[in-house]
Amino acid sequence: MVLGYWYWYWWYWYWVVLVLGGIGYWVVLVSVLVLVLVLGGIGIGIGIGIGIG
């Protein structure tokens, strides 16, 4: 009974943290992806520019 209680207790907090932390996680993930795409795009643009030039 006690084990069952602890199981649901941790399961509940796991999802609370996952959802709340998940929002921050996705914001960070999307920001990093956008940054990588922008920097990558600039790098590719410069690379193509130098290649053509």
Secondary structure as the mmCIF struct_conf table of DSSP 4:
data_model
#
loop_
_struct_conf.conf_type_id
_struct_conf.id
_struct_conf.beg_label_comp_id
_struct_conf.beg_label_asym_id
_struct_conf.beg_label_seq_id
_struct_conf.end_label_comp_id
_struct_conf.end_label_asym_id
_struct_conf.end_label_seq_id
HELX_RH_AL_P HELX_RH_AL_P1 VAL A 2 ILE A 52
#
